[in-house]
């Protein structure tokens, strides 16, 4: 898995933790075999580590919130097309 693959996968596999886009700022090239283990937010008080701690301790990477410019789509007008029937 590349770092780009990881950034795409985290919001899918950790929706309780990564509710925003994850952006790769590592400049790490190549693909790696990665294994991450964490517990969901609902059971974190029963033991285990968070997804943030897993990325830090198991991969040596750090996830931190930042404001970044992101592309977006603006729809400013919608019309219903007339039905020919």
HELIX and SHEET records of a PDB file:
HELIX    1   1 UNK A    3  UNK A   13  1                                  11    
HELIX    2   2 UNK A   41  UNK A   46  5                                   6    
HELIX    3   3 UNK A   51  UNK A   59  1                                   9    
END                                                                             
